[in-house]
Amino acid sequence: MDLVPENSSSANKRTTAGGRVKWSAALECLLVDIWQEKIEDLRGPRKNSHVYMEMAESMKEAGLG
C-alpha cells in the first residue's frame, strides 16, 4: 500500500537506502490516531483485515493514498 501521494511534498518522499518510505511525524501521528480509534475492534474476536481496510480508507480520505 502506497501511503505517500504522488503530489506530496518532497519531505514525505524521502526513502531509506533500502527504498522504504520514511514517514513524517504528521503521518505517524495520523496512523496512531486512527489506530487508537480502532483499538477495540482490533482486540475483538473477529479477524482484523476489515479493520485494517477501514484504517487504510481513513488514511486515503486524509489524502495519503
MOWOUR-V593644 format. One record per run of one state. SS is the DSSP state (@ for helix, = for strand, . for the rest). FROM is the first residue (numbers start at 1). TO is the last residue. Records with the same first field share a line. If there is no record, write none. Layout:
SS->FROM-TO + FROM-TO
This chain:
.->1-9 + 14-14 + 16-20 + 22-24 + 43-48 + 62-65
@->10-13 + 25-42 + 49-61
=->15-15 + 21-21
